[in-house]
Amino acid sequence: MESKGTRLEVDLAALAHNFQYLKSKIPAETLFMSVVKANAYGHGITTIARKLQDLGTDYFAVAYVEEGVEMRDAGITKPILVLHAQVHTLQQCIDRCLEPVIYSVEMLEAFIAFAKANSQKSYPIHLEFNTGLNRIGIDPDDLDRAIAIVKATDAIKVCGLQSHLAASEDLSEKDFTLRQIETFENLCNKVEGQIGYQCLRHTDNTSGILNYNHSHYSMVRSGIGLYGYGNDLKFDAHLKPVASLKSNISQIRHIKKGESVSYNRSHKASQDMDYAVISLGHGDGINRIYGYGKSSILVNGKWAPTLGIICMDMFMVDVTGIDCKTGDEVIIFDQTHPARDMAEKAGTISYELLTGIQKRVPRIYLNS
Ligand SMILES: *Cc1c(COP(=O)(O)O)cnc(C)c1O
């Protein structure tokens, strides 16, 4: 009974391919920021960041300071932007040379106080403007206050100006996106005019890079594209999924018509059936939305649908009529059966499926 066990195989050659493809979509002088938040979208932050640093990424982005600290500990020396820094972590941010995104006037004041207390001069920060996503960001109405605060100190330097597109992947919202881009550009011109120096301008995420070729500015921020998904099949055709989730059959069982499988008797057999138990569950990131046949996995080349409720450490699939045995490898998703398809069939997106794969699943790096 040979079995490699449950694992997420991560193809670093595919990562390199995606990096080069995305770079080919932007001008040579535009900097490339690799977004590695949420454990590099589940792929393992330290190995992915090291590989991207070797490939020549100009910048990294994480969501939280703790993620940046993990990267510094792993030897990452490139600039690291913190997209959603929290006020209680600003000291660590300065200690580890992480560049915070400042998204409110209060946060700007708080950060400047920290920078001064640490005797900093020209500490690099980025200002985020809300231009329509209505998530975090300095509102245009607060711009003059923010500029006055920046001009009154030499403790910080505005290294970058950023905004985040609300609907870059949804071309039915193109007018909205174009207005966001225009608002961003006007804000940037105003800030740079008043503070008297140029900043990095960055607003494109992966879909911004692929769908809007006049908003690349001096830097782009790409996450999902690096991992092989472009939010559109026409772009996915040029990208390679980096992660493949595989497991093995732990046990094969047989039940008779009228018997049931899983918690709350959630699948009742309408005929005699064979099913396989797979060693993955919601504790690994295969959430309950994938149960009740909303997903299928590949068992020796045949699709086997999930049966009833997904448990914490395992789930069951129908293998009636499929030639298989205990220990056989099964594929949950891979490069030809992408995570996108599995996610969409269950009503979610590749991002959520990938970032949800828990630490308990070992990452196996291939083609380094
Ligand atoms: C996560 C994130 C990105 C990356 O988005 P992708 O769609 O994965 O390319 C870029 N910018 C911000 C502000 C983000 O939060």
The ligand as an SDF file (V2000), in Angstrom:
LIG
                    3D

 15 15  0  0  0  0  0  0  0  0999 V2000
   -4.7660   41.3130   -2.2320 C   0  0  0  0  0  0  0  0  0  0  0  0
   -4.5010   42.6210   -2.8490 C   0  0  0  0  0  0  0  0  0  0  0  0
   -3.8760   42.7030   -4.1030 C   0  0  0  0  0  0  0  0  0  0  0  0
   -3.6330   41.4990   -5.0010 C   0  0  0  0  0  0  0  0  0  0  0  0
   -4.8070   41.2140   -5.7190 O   0  0  0  0  0  0  0  0  0  0  0  0
   -4.8740   40.0440   -6.8140 P   0  0  0  0  0  0  0  0  0  0  0  0
   -6.2560   40.1230   -7.3390 O   0  0  0  0  0  0  0  0  0  0  0  0
   -4.6270   38.7690   -6.0700 O   0  0  0  0  0  0  0  0  0  0  0  0
   -3.8250   40.3270   -7.8190 O   0  0  0  0  0  0  0  0  0  0  0  0
   -3.4970   43.9610   -4.5570 C   0  0  0  0  0  0  0  0  0  0  0  0
   -3.7490   45.0690   -3.8180 N   0  0  0  0  0  0  0  0  0  0  0  0
   -4.3810   45.0260   -2.6250 C   0  0  0  0  0  0  0  0  0  0  0  0
   -4.6580   46.2920   -1.8790 C   0  0  0  0  0  0  0  0  0  0  0  0
   -4.7990   43.8010   -2.1100 C   0  0  0  0  0  0  0  0  0  0  0  0
   -5.4650   43.7700   -0.9360 O   0  0  0  0  0  0  0  0  0  0  0  0
  1  2  1  0
  2  3  1  0
  2 14  2  0
  3  4  1  0
  3 10  2  0
  4  5  1  0
  5  6  1  0
  6  7  2  0
  6  8  1  0
  6  9  1  0
 10 11  1  0
 11 12  2  0
 12 13  1  0
 12 14  1  0
 14 15  1  0
M  END
$$$$
